[in-house]
Amino acid sequence: DYPVMQGIFLVIIIAIVLGNYLADILYSVFDPRIRVR
């Protein structure tokens, strides 16, 4: 099923992007030396 695979792929991509974004926020919170660009 192509649409199912496409949906799963989209969800995975969104999860990775959100994970990276949250990681950047958490790093900036725990380590004030890191500047948020």
Beta strands, then each sheet from edge to edge (+ up, - down):
end
